[in-house]
Amino acid sequence: MTEISSRLSLESAFKMRFQVVVFNCLILPFLRRSLCSFVSNEEASALLQWKRTFITQNNVLLASWSFQPNVNSSASIPCFWYGISCRRGSINRLNLTNSGISATLHDFPFSSLSNLEFLDLSMNNLSGTIPNKISELTRLVYLDLSINQFSGPIPRDMRFLTNLQTLHIFYNKLNGSIPGEIGQLVSLTELALYSNNLEGPIPISLANLTNLTSLFLYENRLSGSIPQEFGNLLNLVELYADTNRFSGEIPATFGNLTNLRVLYLFKNQLSGAIPREIGKIKPLQRLSLHSNNLSGSIPPSIGNLTGLTLLHLYGNRLSGSIPQEVGNLRGLYDLELSMNWLGGPIPATIGNLSKLEVLFLRLNSLEGSIPEELGKLERLVVLEIDHNHLFGHLPENLCRSGKLQNFTTSNNMLSGPIPKSLKNCSSLIRVRLSKNQFSGDISEAFGIYPNLQFMDLSDNNFHGVLSKDWGSSKQLTNLWIARNNISGIIPPEIGDITQLTWLDLSGNQIVGEIPDEFEELSFLENLDLSKNMLNGSIPQYIGGFLHLLTLNLSWNGLSGPIPAGFEKLKNISFVDLSYNNLEGHIPNIMKYMNASLEGNKGLCGNMNGFEPCQSSHSSRKGLPLI
């Protein structure tokens, strides 16, 4: 989310940076005759000729585009037309961004607009190829053709636009390779080619663009290695080369990029170690290398990047321990190291990251206890450390600030009671504590969570009865407390959780009947109450759970018939009512379900393994006919 939102803000900045400046002939009338009225008929006529090729002719924004020679009014002067600015009697700026134009550039009057310095045709419905004739606009400083439907290659003749400082062609359907001739545009400061279908390697000639501050290549099909020569781009501030097919190592020469603030190389096929030279990029604020094939250890030099706010290294093959130096990154708000081969303990120095909001350490081989110092992270919103080899108790002050929303520690060897700070953590939205050895009275361990949506406490050692307070979590969609030592009845208040889609209380020692209040659970998709000590009958209202996909009530003491309402359960894919005391007729629909009914001696019907039901007239057999 952080990466996407930062890009959206950049794109907005592109649009706002060069908004059309209306020529002030109206404000300074004495200039009108000297500067405005002498715009050549050729420029005006050529633009109108291009306008005639538009698919939609009744464009309200372009209503002012109407040339009347020899008429002394501002309406007949192109300098007053929408999106046009003039200088010294010639059109020098054309800004038609987001103007509802559906056309091509094949009839665009390139040769007639030789004084054009600024051209923005972004956010329209322009299609076809970018013509080679665009090279005739040799005075262009700013060119934006982004967010259109252009296809085909980037013209090699763009090399003639040697005054160009900004080139944006992102969000199109361009294909082919990046032409090496782009490297001749040595005045470029911004080059944005992202979100196209470009392929092949990055031309080494791009390293000649030493004035470049922003380079956007992401979301293409570019391949090959990232040139070592990119270390020559000493003015580079942001490099987005993610979501491509780059391979090879991250160039050590990136250590020369001492003005770089953003480096995004994620979602590629990069391999090798993270170069220790990366620690030389002191201004770096966002570093994202996730979803590659990087190996080796995290270099301790990364602790030199004290301005870092985002560090994403997840989804690689990094090994070794997390360096203590990570604790130097005191500006960090997002640290994600999941899905690697990291081992050793969680550094206590992470507790120094006072601005940290997001911490992902899941799916590694981390060992030891969770440091108490993590309780110092008062801004923490997301903490995920599941699927490791952690043991010991949870830190006492995990939710001291009351901001924690997403907390996951499943698949570890953690034990002991739930800390009081977590019980009182009313900000919680998603909690996964499953497959550990947590213990304690479940009615006392957890509090009231008005925003809770997901709770998984399965496969632990909780005991006691379920609290009626669960009914206060009105937003809850998933409640899983399977395979603990829970006793007592199912609280009727759980029926108040009307958004519930998945309830799993299986593998406990719950007694009593299935509450009538469950009838309110109209969105229920999965219900598992198996392997308990429930009695009574299967409620008739279950036939009204039209969204139900799976139902498991096996290994209880349920009795009576299978409700006839089961005939309505058209979407269900799995039913297990085995090993109860059910009796009577098996509904016909159960023949077509993936249903398990064994262990119910009183059931009968037209189903394999069961006797046909006796006719109601069978008791009169042998009596004389009347």
C-alpha positions as CSV (number, residue, x, y, z in Angstrom):
1,M,0.0,0.0,0.0
2,T,2.8,2.4,0.9
3,E,4.5,1.8,-2.5
4,I,1.2,2.3,-4.5
5,S,0.1,5.4,-2.6
6,S,3.5,7.0,-3.0
7,R,3.3,6.5,-6.8
8,L,-0.2,7.9,-7.0
9,S,1.0,11.1,-5.3
10,L,3.9,11.3,-7.8
11,E,1.6,11.0,-10.7
12,S,-0.6,13.7,-9.3
13,A,2.5,15.9,-9.0
14,F,3.3,15.3,-12.6
15,K,-0.1,16.6,-13.6
16,M,0.1,19.7,-11.3
17,R,3.7,20.6,-12.0
18,F,3.1,22.1,-15.4
19,Q,-0.5,23.3,-15.5
20,V,-1.3,25.6,-18.4
21,V,-0.4,29.2,-17.8
22,V,-2.9,31.4,-19.6
23,F,-1.3,34.1,-21.7
24,N,-2.1,37.4,-20.3
25,C,-3.0,39.3,-23.5
26,L,-6.4,40.0,-21.9
27,I,-4.7,41.6,-18.8
28,L,-2.3,43.6,-20.9
29,P,-4.3,44.7,-24.0
30,F,-1.5,46.8,-25.4
31,L,0.4,43.6,-26.0
32,R,-2.4,42.0,-28.0
33,R,-1.5,43.4,-31.4
34,S,2.2,43.1,-30.9
35,L,2.3,39.5,-29.6
36,C,-1.1,37.8,-30.0
37,S,-2.6,38.8,-33.3
38,F,0.5,37.7,-35.2
39,V,0.2,34.0,-34.4
40,S,0.5,32.4,-37.9
41,N,-2.6,31.2,-39.7
42,E,-0.5,28.1,-40.4
43,E,-0.4,27.1,-36.7
44,A,-4.1,27.7,-36.1
45,S,-5.2,26.0,-39.3
46,A,-3.0,23.0,-38.6
47,L,-4.4,22.5,-35.2
48,L,-8.0,22.7,-36.5
49,Q,-7.1,20.2,-39.2
50,W,-6.0,17.8,-36.5
51,K,-9.1,18.5,-34.5
52,R,-11.2,17.4,-37.4
53,T,-9.8,13.9,-37.1
54,F,-11.2,13.5,-33.5
55,I,-13.7,10.8,-33.1
56,T,-15.8,13.1,-30.9
57,Q,-16.3,16.5,-32.5
58,N,-18.6,18.2,-29.9
59,N,-15.8,18.5,-27.3
60,V,-17.0,21.2,-24.9
61,L,-13.5,22.0,-23.7
62,L,-12.3,22.7,-27.2
63,A,-15.3,24.9,-28.1
64,S,-13.0,27.9,-28.3
65,W,-10.9,26.3,-31.1
66,S,-12.5,28.3,-33.9
67,F,-10.3,30.4,-36.3
68,Q,-11.8,33.4,-38.1
69,P,-9.2,35.3,-40.1
70,N,-9.4,39.1,-40.2
71,V,-11.7,39.2,-37.2
72,N,-10.4,41.5,-34.5
73,S,-11.6,39.6,-31.4
74,S,-9.9,37.4,-28.8
75,A,-12.0,34.4,-29.9
76,S,-10.3,34.3,-33.2
77,I,-6.8,34.4,-31.7
78,P,-5.4,30.9,-31.0
79,C,-3.5,32.3,-27.9
80,F,-6.9,32.5,-26.2
81,W,-8.0,29.0,-27.2
82,Y,-8.3,26.3,-24.5
83,G,-4.9,24.8,-23.5
84,I,-2.8,27.1,-25.7
85,S,-0.1,29.7,-24.6
86,C,1.9,31.8,-26.9
87,R,5.2,33.6,-26.9
88,R,6.6,36.0,-29.5
89,G,3.8,35.4,-31.9
90,S,3.9,31.7,-31.9
91,I,2.4,28.8,-29.9
92,N,4.9,27.6,-27.4
93,R,2.7,25.6,-25.0
94,L,-0.1,23.1,-25.7
95,N,-1.7,21.5,-22.6
96,L,-4.6,19.3,-23.4
97,T,-4.3,16.9,-20.5
98,N,-7.6,15.1,-19.6
99,S,-9.5,16.8,-22.4
100,G,-11.6,13.9,-23.6
101,I,-9.7,13.6,-27.0
102,S,-10.1,10.3,-28.9
103,A,-7.7,10.4,-31.9
104,T,-4.2,9.5,-33.1
105,L,-1.1,11.6,-33.6
106,H,-0.8,10.7,-37.3
107,D,-2.3,14.1,-38.3
108,F,-0.8,16.1,-35.5
109,P,0.9,19.2,-37.0
110,F,4.4,18.6,-35.8
111,S,6.1,20.6,-38.5
112,S,3.7,23.6,-38.0
113,L,4.5,23.8,-34.3
114,S,8.2,24.1,-34.4
115,N,8.3,26.5,-31.5
116,L,6.5,24.2,-29.1
117,E,8.4,23.9,-25.8
118,F,5.7,22.2,-23.7
119,L,3.3,19.5,-24.9
120,D,1.0,17.6,-22.6
121,L,-1.5,15.2,-24.1
122,S,-1.8,12.9,-21.1
123,M,-5.0,11.3,-19.8
124,N,-6.9,11.2,-23.1
125,N,-7.8,8.3,-25.4
126,L,-5.0,8.7,-28.0
127,S,-4.1,5.6,-29.8
128,G,-1.9,4.2,-32.6
129,T,1.8,4.6,-32.7
130,I,3.9,7.6,-31.7
131,P,5.0,9.1,-35.1
132,N,8.6,9.6,-35.9
133,K,7.7,13.1,-36.9
134,I,7.6,14.0,-33.2
135,S,11.3,14.5,-33.7
136,E,10.5,17.8,-35.5
137,L,9.6,19.4,-32.1
138,T,13.2,20.1,-31.4
139,R,12.5,22.9,-28.9
140,L,10.5,20.6,-26.6
141,V,11.5,20.8,-23.0
142,Y,8.4,18.9,-21.6
143,L,6.6,16.0,-23.3
144,D,3.8,14.0,-21.7
145,L,1.9,11.4,-23.6
146,S,1.1,9.3,-20.5
147,I,-2.2,7.5,-19.7
148,N,-3.3,6.9,-23.2
149,Q,-3.6,3.9,-25.6
150,F,-0.4,4.3,-27.6
151,S,1.1,1.1,-28.9
152,G,4.2,0.1,-30.9
153,P,7.8,1.0,-30.1
154,I,9.3,4.2,-28.7
155,P,10.5,6.1,-31.8
156,R,14.3,6.1,-32.1
157,D,14.1,9.6,-33.7
158,M,13.3,11.0,-30.3
159,R,17.0,11.3,-30.0
160,F,16.6,14.7,-31.8
161,L,14.7,16.1,-28.9
162,T,17.9,17.2,-27.3
163,N,16.3,20.0,-25.2
164,L,13.9,17.6,-23.5
165,Q,14.0,17.7,-19.7
166,T,10.9,15.7,-18.9
167,L,9.6,12.7,-20.9
168,H,6.5,10.8,-19.6
169,I,5.0,8.0,-21.7
170,F,3.8,5.8,-18.8
171,Y,0.4,3.9,-18.8
172,N,0.3,3.0,-22.4
173,K,0.6,-0.2,-24.5
174,L,4.1,0.5,-25.8
175,N,6.2,-2.6,-26.7
176,G,9.6,-3.4,-28.0
177,S,12.8,-2.3,-26.3
178,I,13.9,1.0,-24.8
179,P,15.9,2.5,-27.7
180,G,19.5,3.2,-26.9
181,E,19.1,6.6,-28.6
182,I,17.2,7.8,-25.5
183,G,20.7,8.0,-23.9
184,Q,21.4,11.0,-26.2
185,L,18.8,13.1,-24.4
186,V,21.4,14.4,-21.9
187,S,19.1,17.2,-20.6
188,L,16.6,14.8,-19.2
189,T,15.8,15.1,-15.5
190,E,12.7,12.9,-15.5
191,L,12.1,9.7,-17.5
192,A,8.9,7.8,-16.9
193,L,8.2,4.7,-19.0
194,Y,6.4,2.6,-16.5
195,S,3.3,0.5,-17.0
196,N,3.8,-0.5,-20.6
197,N,4.9,-3.8,-22.3
198,L,8.5,-2.8,-22.9
199,E,11.0,-5.7,-23.0
200,G,14.6,-6.5,-23.4
201,P,17.6,-5.0,-21.4
202,I,18.1,-1.5,-20.2
203,P,20.4,0.3,-22.6
204,I,23.7,1.1,-21.0
205,S,23.4,4.4,-22.8
206,L,20.9,5.5,-20.2
207,A,23.9,5.9,-17.9
208,N,24.8,9.0,-20.0
209,L,21.7,10.8,-18.6
210,T,23.8,12.3,-15.7
211,N,21.2,15.1,-15.1
212,L,18.5,12.5,-14.4
213,T,16.8,12.8,-11.0
214,S,13.8,10.5,-11.5
215,L,13.7,7.2,-13.4
216,F,10.5,5.2,-13.6
217,L,10.7,1.8,-15.4
218,Y,8.4,-0.3,-13.3
219,E,5.6,-2.6,-14.5
220,N,7.2,-3.6,-17.8
221,R,8.8,-6.8,-19.1
222,L,12.4,-5.6,-19.0
223,S,15.0,-8.2,-18.5
224,G,18.8,-8.7,-18.2
225,S,21.0,-7.2,-15.6
226,I,20.8,-3.7,-14.2
227,P,23.9,-1.9,-15.7
228,Q,26.8,-1.2,-13.3
229,E,27.1,2.1,-15.2
230,F,24.0,3.3,-13.4
231,G,26.4,4.2,-10.6
232,N,27.2,7.3,-12.8
233,L,23.7,8.8,-12.3
234,L,25.0,10.9,-9.4
235,N,21.9,13.2,-9.4
236,L,19.4,10.4,-9.2
237,V,16.9,10.9,-6.4
238,E,14.4,8.1,-7.2
239,L,14.7,4.8,-9.1
240,Y,11.7,2.6,-9.7
241,A,12.7,-0.5,-11.6
242,D,10.4,-3.0,-9.8
243,T,7.9,-5.5,-11.4
244,N,10.1,-6.5,-14.3
245,R,12.2,-9.5,-15.1
246,F,15.7,-8.2,-14.2
247,S,18.2,-10.8,-13.2
248,G,21.8,-10.8,-11.9
249,E,23.1,-8.9,-8.9
250,I,22.3,-5.5,-7.5
251,P,25.2,-3.3,-8.7
252,A,27.7,-2.4,-6.0
253,T,28.1,0.9,-7.8
254,F,24.7,2.0,-6.4
255,G,26.8,3.0,-3.4
256,N,27.8,6.1,-5.5
257,L,24.2,7.3,-5.7
258,T,24.5,9.6,-2.7
259,N,21.4,11.6,-3.6
260,L,19.1,8.6,-3.9
261,R,16.0,8.7,-1.7
262,V,13.9,5.9,-3.2
263,L,15.2,2.5,-4.6
264,Y,12.5,0.1,-5.6
265,L,13.7,-3.2,-7.3
266,F,11.1,-5.6,-5.9
267,K,9.3,-8.3,-8.0
268,N,12.2,-9.2,-10.2
269,Q,14.6,-12.1,-10.4
270,L,17.6,-10.5,-8.8
271,S,20.1,-12.8,-7.1
272,G,23.2,-12.7,-5.1
273,A,23.8,-10.7,-1.9
274,I,22.6,-7.3,-1.0
275,P,25.8,-5.2,-1.6
276,R,27.2,-3.7,1.6
277,E,27.8,-0.5,-0.4
278,I,24.1,0.2,-0.2
279,G,24.9,1.5,3.3
280,K,26.6,4.5,1.7
281,I,23.4,5.9,0.3
282,K,22.8,8.1,3.4
283,P,19.7,10.0,2.1
284,L,17.9,6.8,1.3
285,Q,14.3,6.9,2.7
286,R,12.6,3.9,1.0
287,L,14.3,0.7,0.1
288,S,12.2,-2.2,-1.3
289,L,13.9,-5.3,-2.6
290,H,11.2,-7.9,-1.9
291,S,10.1,-10.8,-4.0
292,N,13.5,-11.6,-5.6
293,N,16.1,-14.4,-5.2
294,L,18.5,-12.5,-3.0
295,S,20.6,-14.6,-0.7
296,G,23.3,-14.1,2.0
297,S,22.9,-12.1,5.1
298,I,21.4,-8.6,5.6
299,P,24.5,-6.3,5.6
300,P,25.1,-4.6,8.9
301,S,25.9,-1.4,6.9
302,I,22.2,-1.1,6.4
303,G,22.2,0.4,9.8
304,N,23.9,3.5,8.3
305,L,20.7,4.4,6.5
306,T,19.3,6.4,9.4
307,G,16.9,8.3,7.2
308,L,15.1,5.1,6.1
309,T,11.4,5.0,6.6
310,L,10.5,1.9,4.7
311,L,12.6,-1.4,4.4
312,H,11.1,-4.3,2.5
313,L,13.3,-7.4,2.1
314,Y,10.6,-10.1,2.3
315,G,10.2,-13.0,-0.1
316,N,13.9,-13.7,-0.7
317,R,16.4,-16.3,0.5
318,L,18.2,-14.2,3.0
319,S,19.9,-16.1,5.8
320,G,21.8,-15.4,9.0
321,S,20.5,-13.3,11.8
322,I,18.8,-9.9,11.7
323,P,21.7,-7.4,12.4
324,Q,21.5,-5.5,15.6
325,E,22.3,-2.4,13.6
326,V,18.6,-2.4,12.4
327,G,18.0,-0.7,15.7
328,N,19.7,2.4,14.3
329,L,16.9,3.1,11.8
330,R,14.9,5.2,14.2
331,G,12.9,6.8,11.4
332,L,11.6,3.5,10.2
333,Y,7.8,3.0,10.2
334,D,7.6,-0.1,8.0
335,L,10.0,-3.1,8.4
336,E,9.1,-6.3,6.5
337,L,11.6,-9.2,6.6
338,S,9.1,-12.1,6.2
339,M,9.5,-15.2,4.0
340,N,13.2,-15.6,4.2
341,W,15.6,-18.1,5.9
342,L,16.6,-15.7,8.8
343,G,17.5,-17.4,12.0
344,G,18.7,-16.4,15.5
345,P,16.9,-14.2,17.9
346,I,14.8,-11.1,17.2
347,P,17.1,-8.2,18.1
348,A,16.1,-6.3,21.2
349,T,17.3,-3.2,19.4
350,I,14.1,-3.3,17.3
351,G,12.6,-1.7,20.4
352,N,14.5,1.5,19.6
353,L,12.3,2.0,16.4
354,S,9.9,4.4,18.1
355,K,8.2,5.3,14.9
356,L,7.6,1.7,13.8
357,E,4.0,1.0,12.7
358,V,4.4,-2.2,10.7
359,L,6.6,-5.2,11.6
360,F,6.6,-8.4,9.6
361,L,9.0,-11.2,10.6
362,R,6.8,-14.2,9.7
363,L,7.9,-17.4,7.8
364,N,11.5,-17.5,8.9
365,S,13.5,-19.6,11.3
366,L,13.8,-17.1,14.2
367,E,14.4,-18.6,17.6
368,G,14.3,-17.5,21.2
369,S,11.7,-15.4,23.0
370,I,10.0,-12.2,21.8
371,P,12.0,-9.4,23.3
372,E,10.2,-7.4,26.0
373,E,11.5,-4.3,24.2
374,L,8.9,-4.7,21.5
375,G,6.5,-3.4,24.2
376,K,8.1,0.0,23.7
377,L,6.8,0.3,20.2
378,E,3.9,2.7,21.0
379,R,3.0,3.3,17.3
380,L,2.8,-0.4,16.3
381,V,-0.3,-1.2,14.3
382,V,0.7,-4.5,12.6
383,L,2.9,-7.2,14.2
384,E,3.2,-10.6,12.4
385,I,5.9,-13.1,13.7
386,D,4.2,-16.4,12.9
387,H,5.7,-19.6,11.5
388,N,9.0,-19.4,13.3
389,H,10.6,-21.3,16.3
390,L,9.8,-18.7,19.0
391,F,9.1,-19.8,22.6
392,G,8.4,-18.2,26.0
393,H,5.8,-15.7,26.9
394,L,4.4,-12.7,25.1
395,P,5.8,-9.3,26.1
396,E,3.7,-7.6,28.8
397,N,3.2,-4.3,27.1
398,L,2.5,-5.4,23.5
399,C,-0.5,-3.1,23.2
400,R,0.4,-0.5,25.8
401,S,-0.5,2.4,23.4
402,G,-3.8,0.8,22.3
403,K,-3.0,1.1,18.6
404,L,-2.3,-2.5,17.7
405,Q,-4.8,-3.8,15.0
406,N,-3.2,-6.9,13.4
407,F,-1.4,-9.4,15.7
408,T,-0.1,-12.8,14.5
409,T,2.1,-15.3,16.3
410,S,0.7,-18.6,15.1
411,N,2.8,-21.7,14.5
412,N,5.4,-21.2,17.2
413,M,6.0,-22.7,20.6
414,L,4.8,-19.7,22.7
415,S,3.3,-20.4,26.0
416,G,1.9,-18.8,29.2
417,P,-1.0,-16.5,29.7
418,I,-2.3,-13.7,27.5
419,P,-0.8,-10.4,28.8
420,K,-3.2,-7.9,30.3
421,S,-2.3,-5.3,27.7
422,L,-3.6,-7.6,25.0
423,K,-6.8,-8.3,26.8
424,N,-7.5,-4.6,27.0
425,C,-6.4,-3.9,23.4
426,S,-9.8,-2.7,22.1
427,S,-8.1,-1.6,18.8
428,L,-7.6,-5.2,17.6
429,I,-9.0,-6.2,14.2
430,R,-7.2,-9.4,13.3
431,V,-5.6,-11.8,15.7
432,R,-4.0,-15.2,15.0
433,L,-2.5,-17.0,18.1
434,S,-3.1,-20.6,16.8
435,K,-0.8,-23.6,17.1
436,N,1.1,-22.5,20.2
437,Q,0.9,-23.5,23.9
438,F,-1.0,-20.5,25.3
439,S,-2.9,-21.3,28.4
440,G,-5.3,-19.7,30.9
441,D,-9.0,-19.3,31.5
442,I,-10.4,-18.1,28.1
443,S,-13.2,-16.2,29.8
444,E,-10.6,-14.0,31.6
445,A,-7.8,-13.9,29.0
446,F,-9.8,-11.9,26.4
447,G,-11.8,-8.7,26.6
448,I,-14.2,-6.8,24.5
449,Y,-13.1,-5.9,20.9
450,P,-15.6,-3.8,19.1
451,N,-13.5,-3.7,15.8
452,L,-12.5,-7.3,15.8
453,Q,-13.0,-9.1,12.4
454,F,-10.9,-12.2,12.7
455,M,-9.8,-14.3,15.8
456,D,-8.0,-17.6,15.6
457,L,-7.1,-19.2,19.0
458,S,-7.1,-22.8,17.8
459,D,-4.7,-25.5,18.9
460,N,-3.7,-24.1,22.3
461,N,-4.4,-25.0,25.9
462,F,-7.1,-22.5,26.9
463,H,-9.7,-23.8,29.3
464,G,-12.9,-22.5,30.9
465,V,-16.1,-21.4,29.4
466,L,-16.7,-19.1,26.5
467,S,-17.6,-15.6,27.6
468,K,-20.8,-13.9,26.4
469,D,-18.6,-10.9,25.6
470,W,-17.8,-12.5,22.2
471,G,-21.2,-11.3,21.2
472,S,-20.0,-7.7,21.5
473,S,-17.7,-8.1,18.6
474,K,-20.3,-7.2,16.0
475,Q,-17.8,-6.9,13.1
476,L,-16.4,-10.5,13.6
477,T,-16.5,-12.7,10.5
478,N,-14.2,-15.5,11.6
479,L,-14.1,-17.0,15.1
480,W,-11.9,-20.1,15.4
481,I,-11.3,-21.6,18.9
482,A,-10.8,-25.2,17.9
483,R,-8.9,-27.9,19.8
484,N,-8.5,-26.4,23.2
485,N,-10.0,-27.5,26.5
486,I,-13.2,-25.3,26.4
487,S,-16.1,-26.5,28.4
488,G,-19.6,-25.2,29.2
489,I,-22.3,-24.2,26.7
490,I,-22.1,-22.1,23.6
491,P,-23.1,-18.6,24.7
492,P,-26.4,-17.6,23.0
493,E,-24.8,-14.1,22.5
494,I,-22.6,-15.5,19.7
495,G,-25.8,-15.3,17.7
496,D,-25.5,-11.5,18.0
497,I,-22.5,-11.6,15.7
498,T,-24.6,-11.4,12.6
499,Q,-21.6,-10.9,10.2
500,L,-20.1,-14.2,11.2
501,T,-19.2,-16.4,8.1
502,W,-17.0,-19.0,9.8
503,L,-17.4,-20.5,13.3
504,D,-15.1,-23.3,14.4
505,L,-15.4,-24.5,18.0
506,S,-14.5,-28.1,17.2
507,G,-12.3,-30.4,19.4
508,N,-13.4,-29.1,22.8
509,Q,-15.6,-30.3,25.6
510,I,-18.6,-28.0,24.9
511,V,-22.0,-29.3,26.2
512,G,-25.6,-28.4,25.8
513,E,-27.6,-27.7,22.7
514,I,-26.9,-25.6,19.6
515,P,-28.4,-22.2,20.6
516,D,-31.6,-21.1,19.0
517,E,-30.0,-17.6,18.6
518,F,-27.7,-19.0,15.9
519,E,-30.7,-18.5,13.6
520,E,-29.6,-14.9,13.1
521,L,-26.3,-16.0,11.5
522,S,-27.6,-15.5,7.9
523,F,-24.1,-15.1,6.3
524,L,-22.7,-18.3,7.8
525,E,-20.6,-20.2,5.3
526,N,-18.6,-22.7,7.5
527,L,-19.8,-24.2,10.8
528,D,-17.7,-26.7,12.7
529,L,-18.9,-27.9,16.1
530,S,-17.5,-31.4,15.8
531,K,-15.8,-33.5,18.5
532,N,-17.7,-31.9,21.4
533,M,-20.4,-33.2,23.7
534,L,-23.4,-31.4,22.3
535,N,-26.8,-32.9,22.6
536,G,-30.3,-32.1,21.5
537,S,-31.5,-32.0,17.9
538,I,-30.1,-30.3,14.8
539,P,-31.9,-27.0,14.6
540,Q,-34.5,-26.7,11.8
541,Y,-33.1,-23.2,11.0
542,I,-29.9,-24.6,9.6
543,G,-31.8,-25.3,6.4
544,G,-32.1,-21.5,6.1
545,F,-28.3,-21.0,6.0
546,L,-28.4,-20.6,2.2
547,H,-24.7,-19.5,2.1
548,L,-23.5,-22.5,3.9
549,L,-20.6,-24.3,2.2
550,T,-19.4,-26.7,4.9
551,L,-21.1,-28.2,8.0
552,N,-19.4,-30.5,10.5
553,L,-21.4,-31.6,13.5
554,S,-19.8,-35.1,13.8
555,W,-18.8,-36.8,17.0
556,N,-21.3,-35.3,19.3
557,G,-24.5,-36.7,21.0
558,L,-27.0,-35.1,18.7
559,S,-30.3,-36.9,18.3
560,G,-33.6,-36.7,16.3
561,P,-34.0,-36.4,12.5
562,I,-31.9,-34.5,9.9
563,P,-34.0,-31.4,9.2
564,A,-36.0,-31.6,6.0
565,G,-34.8,-28.0,5.4
566,F,-31.4,-29.4,4.3
567,E,-33.1,-29.8,0.9
568,K,-32.6,-26.0,0.5
569,L,-28.8,-26.1,1.0
570,K,-27.9,-25.9,-2.7
571,N,-24.4,-24.5,-2.3
572,I,-23.1,-26.8,0.4
573,S,-20.0,-28.9,-0.6
574,F,-19.3,-30.9,2.6
575,V,-21.5,-32.3,5.4
576,D,-20.3,-34.5,8.2
577,L,-23.0,-35.6,10.7
578,S,-21.3,-38.9,11.6
579,Y,-21.1,-40.5,15.0
580,N,-24.2,-39.0,16.6
581,N,-27.5,-40.5,17.6
582,L,-29.5,-39.3,14.6
583,E,-32.5,-41.2,13.4
584,G,-35.2,-41.1,10.7
585,H,-35.2,-40.4,7.0
586,I,-32.1,-39.1,5.2
587,P,-33.1,-36.1,3.0
588,N,-32.8,-37.0,-0.7
589,I,-30.4,-34.1,-1.4
590,M,-27.7,-35.8,0.8
591,K,-27.1,-38.3,-2.0
592,Y,-25.6,-35.5,-4.0
593,M,-23.6,-33.9,-1.3
594,N,-20.2,-34.9,-0.1
595,A,-21.9,-36.2,3.1
596,S,-20.7,-38.5,5.9
597,L,-23.4,-40.0,8.0
598,E,-21.9,-43.2,9.4
599,G,-22.2,-44.0,13.1
600,N,-25.9,-43.0,13.2
601,K,-27.7,-46.3,13.7
602,G,-31.2,-44.8,13.5
603,L,-30.9,-43.3,10.0
604,C,-32.5,-44.9,7.0
605,G,-33.0,-44.0,3.3
606,N,-31.9,-44.4,-0.2
607,M,-28.1,-44.0,0.4
608,N,-25.2,-46.5,0.4
609,G,-24.7,-48.1,3.8
610,F,-28.2,-47.5,5.1
611,E,-31.4,-49.6,5.1
612,P,-34.4,-48.2,3.2
613,C,-36.9,-46.6,5.5
614,Q,-39.9,-48.8,6.4
615,S,-43.2,-47.7,4.9
616,S,-45.8,-46.4,7.3
617,H,-48.2,-49.2,6.1
618,S,-45.7,-52.0,7.0
619,S,-47.3,-52.3,10.5
620,R,-50.6,-53.3,8.8
621,K,-49.0,-56.2,6.9
622,G,-51.0,-59.4,7.4
623,L,-54.3,-57.8,8.4
624,P,-57.4,-58.7,6.3
625,L,-58.3,-56.3,3.6
626,I,-61.4,-54.3,4.2
